[in-house]
Amino acid sequence: MIILQYRSKTILLKQLTIKQWRRFPANSIFHLQKRAYKSYAKALPALKKIGVSSVLLRKIIGTLEVGCGIVLTLVPGRPKDVANFILLLVMLAVLFFHQLVGDPLKRYAHALVFGILLTCRLLIARQGEDRPEREERREEQITAQEKNKVKVS
């Protein structure tokens, strides 16, 4: 009896996903993105002069995001910081495009939050690198102050 209920639930779930697919197919999401990138390309005529179409712009941004995400996930050290910085620049460009077109906040809130997270990650990573240098400078200052002390008797 449990197996029959389980099978009926899976059939029900399959029917729901098909109904949801009919209501909001992935193809319409693609058309919404395509339309948005066309408006970004129209907003900056310099992109047209360079020869960057909306398709090329979408491919460049997507490739940068995926490539930098892979580097952030798998590669340790300095390349991670470089990928973080590149992604931060991409997010700033996305925010600029959304503001230029005049999109509402709900259209670019995810880019804003992700940019803040990338900024915090970059600041924390840079803070850890500067710490040994500060300690060395502090030790040098202390030794210099001890040498300059005059003994008074």
LUMPA-18079 format. One record per residue: x, y, z of N, C-alpha, C in turn; residue in one letter. Coordinates in pm, whole numbers, plus 50000, padded with zeros to 5 digits. Example, Ala and Ser with C-alpha at 12.3 -4.5 7.8 and 13.67 -1.06 7.14 Angstrom:
% LUMPA-18079
513194943150780512304955050780513204967050780A 512854977550708513674989450714512905000350787S 
% end
This chain:
% LUMPA-18079
500824988150000500005000050000500865012650000M 501985012450070502875024050073503485026549935I 503805015849866504365017249732503365023649638I 502105019749649501085025649563500915040549594L 500945044049722500855058249756502065065849706Q 503215059649717504435066249671504355068549521Y 503885058149448503785059649303502745070149267R 501665070549338500645080549306501155094649333S 501995096049435502565109149463503545113349354K 504315103949305505245107349197504495111049071T 503415104049043502605107548926502015121448944I 501525124349064500975137449092502045148149076L 503255145749126504325155449111504685157648965L 504695146948887504985148448744503925156948676K 502675154948713501605162748653501725177448691Q 502085180148817502245194148859503385200948786L 504495193948769505615200348700505285202948555T 504535194048491504135196448352503195208448346I 502275209648442501375221248442502155234148466K 503135233848556503945245748579504765249248456Q 505245239148387506045241448266505195248248159W 503955244148149503065250348051502795264948086R 502665267548216502355281048259503525290648240R 504735286148268505895295048261507075287448202F 507115285748072508195277948011509525285348018P 510595277448010511945283148017512225291947896A 511535289447787511745297347667511375311947690N 510335314647771509945328447797510995335547883S 511665328247972512735334248051513865338547959I 514175330047862515215333347766514855346047689F 513585347347649513165359247575513205371747663H 512875370247792512975381747883514435386347898L 515355376747912516765380347922517255386747793Q 516835381247682517255386447552516785400847534K 515545403447574514985416947564515735426647656R 516085421847777516805430447871518185433947817A 518905424147762520225427047709520155436047586Y 519075435047509518905444247396518735458547446K 518005460247556517825473747610519145479047667S 519975470147725521275474647774522175478847658Y 522135471147550522965474347434522505487347369A 521195489947370520685502347313521035514347401K 521115512247531521375523147624522805528347611A 523715519747570525105523947549525455522947401L 525395534147328525715533547186527185530447159P 528045532247259529455529047241529665514147219A 528785505947278528885491547256528605487947110L 527655494747050527355492246908528535496246820K 529185507446856530325512146776531485502246782K 531685496146899532745486246915532385473346842I 531105470746826530655458646761530155448146857G 529795452246978529295442947079527775442547068V 527255431047025525805429447017525275424647152S 523945423847163523365419347289523715404647315S 523815396647209524185382547225525615381247275V 526515389047216527915388547258528085393747401L 527335404147436527395409547572526935399047672L 525845391947640525335381547728526335370147743R 526985366347633527975355547638529225359747716K 529665372147701530845376847774530575376947924I 529445382747962529115383648105528925369648165I 528225360848093528015347248142529315339548156G 530205340848056531495333948063532345339048177T 532355352148197533115357848309532575352948443L 531255352748457530665348348583530975333648611E 530815325148511531065310848532532555308248556V 533415314548476534855312548493535355317348629G 534925329148669535355334348799534755326248914C 533545321248896532935312748999533715299749017G 534175293948907534985281748916536305284548985I 536935295848951538205299449015537995302049164V 536915309049199536635311649341536405298749418L 535845288949352535535276349419536735267149431T 537545266149327538555255749321539995260349342L 540325272749311541715277149312541995285349439V 543015281849515543355289649635544345300949601P 544465310249694545505320449685545105332749605G 546125338349540545975350949468544955350549353R 544895339649274543895339349165542465340649217P 542215336049338540885337349397540535352049418K 541515359849463541275374149483541075381349350D 541825377249247541665383349115540275380149059V 539845367549073538505363749027537435371249104A 537635373149232536695380849314536605395149263N 537735401149232537765414949183537075416049046F 537325406248957536685406448826535175405048840I 534735396048927533295394548950532685407149011L 533445413649097532965426349155532795436949047L 533745437548953533625446948842532425443648753L 532185430748730531025426548651529735430748722V 529675428848853528475432548927528265447748924M 529345455348931529225469948919528715473948781L 529185466948677528695469648542527215466148529A 526815455148591525395451148588524545461648658V 525005466248773524265476848844524185489548761L 525275492848693525295504648607524285503248493F 524265491448429523315489248320521885490248369F 521585484248483520215484848535519805499148568H 520705506748625520395520748656520225528948528Q 521045526048429520995533348302519665531048231L 519185518848234517925515448169516735520248252V 516915521248384515835525648471515005514248525G 515625502848545514915491248599514575493648746D 513475487548794513165488648937514155480549021P 514185483249149515145476949240515015461849242L 513815456649229513645442049236514315434949120K 514615441849011515285435548897516785433948920R 517375442549004518825441649022519235440249169Y 518315436749255518635435049397519625423649417A 519505413049339520425401649353521855405749320H 522025414049219523365418749183523925427949292A 523065435849352523495444649460523965436649581L 523205426749621523575418349736524845410449707V 524935404749587526125397149550527355406149546F 527205418449500528315427949500528785431349641G 527835432849733528195435449872528935423449931I 528455411249903529135399249951530555398149895L 530725401049766532055400549706532975410949766L 532435422849794533235433349856533695429149995T 532795423450073533165418750207534205407750201C 534055398350108535025387550094536395392850055R 536415402749965537685408649923538345416250037L 537555423550115538115430950228538675421550334L 537965410750361538445401050460539715394350412I 539785390950283540985384550229542175394050233A 541945406650203543045416550205543485419450348R 542575418950442542905421650581543875411250635Q 543705398850599544595388250645545995389550588G 546125395050467547435396850404548205408350466E 547515418750509548175430650563548625428850707D 548105419250777548375417550919549875414950949R 550575405750881551995403650913552845416150888P 552525423750785553275435950758553085446050871E 551885447250922551625456551032552385452351157R 552405439351184553115434651302554615437251290E 555185435351171556605438151151556905452851170E 556055461551116556255475951132556145479951279R 555195474051350555015477351491556245473151572R 556785461151542557995456651611559185465851580E 559295470351457560375479551420560225492751494E 559005497751508558785510151580559125508751727Q 558775497451786559075495151928560575494451950I 561295487351863562755486451878563415499951855T 562875507951762563435521251738563195530351858A 562045529151923561755537252041562655533152157Q 562905520152171563775515552280565205520252260E 565685520952137567045525652109567175540552135K 566115547952112566165562552129565955567052273N 565605557952361565405561652502566725565252567K 566695575752641567895580052713567695576552860V 568715570252917568635566553058568995578553144K 568135581653236568355592853328568555586853467V 569685591053529569905585953662570015596953764S 
% end
